[in-house]
């Protein structure tokens, strides 16, 4: 691999404080959606697959599938941001991202803090698979690691 998997995954992450609800806005106009999907697709292999294990929605394909999965997850949230992220190499082609997320549900005034994780598989310099886990221990288990 010409670039390290961690560098590829790190480049894909939104900056801390970016409201992911706005990034994947459900009511975005068609041009904004197309631009977001095109930007995302640049990070992915042609056969990219993603899954959000909390939703039970199975796997989705491509950048459009990733956007759909995030829209499902974000439905109850008024805002959702990611703070600190730790990147753990899992072999040469997988990266475990451990995140500290903050969300505020519709109609509530306080943020909720969540510790989750995502397991990325990288192939040929692009992301081939992402599995999102809202429970950090499940992310460790999927990576074959003990919680640290």
C-alpha positions as a Python dict, from the first residue, in 0.01 Angstrom:
ca = {
    (1, 'X'): (0, 0, 0),
    (2, 'X'): (147, 336, -101),
    (3, 'X'): (-5, 529, 192),
    (4, 'X'): (-66, 410, 541),
    (5, 'X'): (-423, 306, 612),
    (6, 'X'): (-441, 536, 915),
    (7, 'X'): (-357, 841, 701),
    (8, 'X'): (-632, 751, 453),
    (9, 'X'): (-892, 705, 726),
    (10, 'X'): (-781, 1019, 911),
    (11, 'X'): (-822, 1226, 592),
    (12, 'X'): (-1180, 1099, 560),
    (13, 'X'): (-1287, 1216, 908),
    (14, 'X'): (-1486, 1536, 951),
    (15, 'X'): (-1317, 1803, 1160),
    (16, 'X'): (-1410, 1815, 1529),
    (17, 'X'): (-1717, 2028, 1582),
    (18, 'X'): (-1862, 1973, 1233),
    (19, 'X'): (-2233, 1909, 1275),
    (20, 'X'): (-2290, 1582, 1093),
    (21, 'X'): (-2665, 1652, 1084),
    (22, 'X'): (-2588, 1949, 860),
    (23, 'X'): (-2327, 1757, 660),
    (24, 'X'): (-2586, 1495, 563),
    (25, 'X'): (-2885, 1729, 570),
    (26, 'X'): (-3202, 1539, 481),
    (27, 'X'): (-3357, 1848, 325),
    (28, 'X'): (-3048, 1943, 123),
    (29, 'X'): (-3104, 2041, -238),
    (30, 'X'): (-3008, 1795, -512),
    (31, 'X'): (-2688, 1980, -601),
    (32, 'X'): (-2562, 1972, -241),
    (33, 'X'): (-2643, 1601, -213),
    (34, 'X'): (-2465, 1528, -543),
    (35, 'X'): (-2159, 1727, -432),
    (36, 'X'): (-2147, 1545, -96),
    (37, 'X'): (-2183, 1203, -259),
    (38, 'X'): (-1915, 1287, -518),
    (39, 'X'): (-1676, 1405, -244),
    (40, 'X'): (-1738, 1090, -39),
    (41, 'X'): (-1698, 860, -340),
    (42, 'X'): (-1344, 987, -391),
    (43, 'X'): (-1242, 804, -72),
    (44, 'X'): (-1403, 468, -160),
    (45, 'X'): (-1327, 164, -371),
    (46, 'X'): (-1581, 84, -643),
    (47, 'X'): (-1725, -196, -427),
    (48, 'X'): (-1738, 4, -101),
    (49, 'X'): (-1976, -133, 165),
    (50, 'X'): (-2085, 12, 498),
    (51, 'X'): (-2294, -105, 793),
    (52, 'X'): (-2423, 66, 1107),
    (53, 'X'): (-2468, -215, 1354),
    (54, 'X'): (-2710, -27, 1582),
    (55, 'X'): (-2971, 13, 1312),
    (56, 'X'): (-3007, -344, 1196),
    (57, 'X'): (-3035, -207, 845),
    (58, 'X'): (-2784, -442, 689),
    (59, 'X'): (-2515, -332, 452),
    (60, 'X'): (-2532, -44, 209),
    (61, 'X'): (-2317, 17, -96),
    (62, 'X'): (-2140, 324, -224),
    (63, 'X'): (-2138, 684, -108),
    (64, 'X'): (-2516, 705, -148),
    (65, 'X'): (-2551, 407, 85),
    (66, 'X'): (-2327, 573, 342),
    (67, 'X'): (-2540, 887, 327),
    (68, 'X'): (-2858, 679, 370),
    (69, 'X'): (-2716, 500, 674),
    (70, 'X'): (-2617, 829, 836),
    (71, 'X'): (-2959, 978, 763),
    (72, 'X'): (-3119, 681, 941),
    (73, 'X'): (-2889, 722, 1242),
    (74, 'X'): (-2930, 1100, 1257),
    (75, 'X'): (-3310, 1103, 1239),
    (76, 'X'): (-3366, 1169, 1614),
    (77, 'X'): (-3075, 1412, 1648),
    (78, 'X'): (-3096, 1790, 1619),
    (79, 'X'): (-2715, 1809, 1620),
    (80, 'X'): (-2440, 1548, 1622),
    (81, 'X'): (-2068, 1618, 1637),
    (82, 'X'): (-1757, 1411, 1682),
    (83, 'X'): (-1488, 1523, 1920),
    (84, 'X'): (-1169, 1338, 2001),
    (85, 'X'): (-1072, 1042, 1783),
    (86, 'X'): (-810, 779, 1843),
    (87, 'X'): (-679, 573, 1552),
    (88, 'X'): (-563, 216, 1614),
    (89, 'X'): (-384, 18, 1342),
    (90, 'X'): (-524, -332, 1307),
    (91, 'X'): (-281, -500, 1072),
    (92, 'X'): (-174, -334, 749),
    (93, 'X'): (-517, -269, 605),
    (94, 'X'): (-763, -207, 890),
    (95, 'X'): (-806, 88, 1124),
    (96, 'X'): (-1018, 111, 1436),
    (97, 'X'): (-1141, 465, 1501),
    (98, 'X'): (-1252, 528, 1857),
    (99, 'X'): (-1461, 842, 1887),
    (100, 'X'): (-1617, 1061, 2149),
    (101, 'X'): (-1940, 1192, 2000),
    (102, 'X'): (-2191, 1449, 2122),
    (103, 'X'): (-2552, 1467, 2019),
    (104, 'X'): (-2864, 1660, 2112),
    (105, 'X'): (-3197, 1500, 2039),
    (106, 'X'): (-3485, 1702, 1902),
    (107, 'X'): (-3668, 1892, 2175),
    (108, 'X'): (-3394, 1853, 2438),
    (109, 'X'): (-3149, 2115, 2559),
    (110, 'X'): (-2859, 1899, 2680),
    (111, 'X'): (-2604, 1708, 2474),
    (112, 'X'): (-2549, 1337, 2524),
    (113, 'X'): (-2194, 1202, 2521),
    (114, 'X'): (-2130, 873, 2340),
    (115, 'X'): (-1821, 658, 2298),
    (116, 'X'): (-1836, 447, 1987),
    (117, 'X'): (-1610, 311, 1722),
    (118, 'X'): (-1578, 231, 1356),
    (119, 'X'): (-1372, -35, 1185),
    (120, 'X'): (-1234, 65, 844),
    (121, 'X'): (-1087, -169, 583),
    (122, 'X'): (-854, -10, 327),
    (123, 'X'): (-759, -156, -10),
    (124, 'X'): (-551, -2, -289),
    (125, 'X'): (-532, 332, -110),
    (126, 'X'): (-910, 367, -64),
    (127, 'X'): (-1168, 273, 195),
    (128, 'X'): (-1338, -56, 102),
    (129, 'X'): (-1557, -108, 411),
    (130, 'X'): (-1675, 76, 722),
    (131, 'X'): (-1858, -81, 1012),
    (132, 'X'): (-2001, 162, 1268),
    (133, 'X'): (-2054, 53, 1629),
    (134, 'X'): (-2230, 274, 1885),
    (135, 'X'): (-2086, 56, 2162),
    (136, 'X'): (-1708, 80, 2178),
    (137, 'X'): (-1662, -275, 2311),
    (138, 'X'): (-1837, -411, 2000),
    (139, 'X'): (-1593, -221, 1781),
    (140, 'X'): (-1296, -369, 1970),
    (141, 'X'): (-1446, -719, 1934),
    (142, 'X'): (-1497, -676, 1557),
    (143, 'X'): (-1132, -573, 1528),
    (144, 'X'): (-1022, -876, 1731),
    (145, 'X'): (-881, -655, 2006),
    (146, 'X'): (-928, -629, 2380),
    (147, 'X'): (-1070, -295, 2503),
    (148, 'X'): (-787, -65, 2601),
}
